[in-house]
Amino acid sequence: MKRSGVCPKCSGARLLHVTQVADTTGELGEYVGAPLKTGAMASSTRAWRLARVPNAPDNERLFRPDGFAAGLVEAYLCRECGFTELYTRDPESIPVDGTVIRAIGPEVEER
């Protein structure tokens, strides 16, 4: 859908592009940026990231106490049948650490 503009399931052309898929959301109709609730109904509206990556030991600029999130997820969906495709923006920027994120395929050098 991202490139063709057509749903591969139903051939529909009424599509939506969701630029930031929510990792967790509030209640239906709750606006983004609404005050966060506490207790059992607590929620937040954060963009979904593909992975939590450990800090790069040689790069203090990327340091976070618990690592950092990489790979912003976006979606394309068909308004006719509901089929949804997920994509990760800028996949080349995701660091390969060999543990949380491992490279596979023909371009990988064997160690």
Secondary structure, DSSP 8 states (H G I E B T S, - for coil): -TTTSS-TTT----EEEESS-EEE--STT--TT-----GGG----EE-EEEEE---TT-GGG--TT-EEEEEEEEEEETTT--EEEEES-GGGS---SSSS---STT----
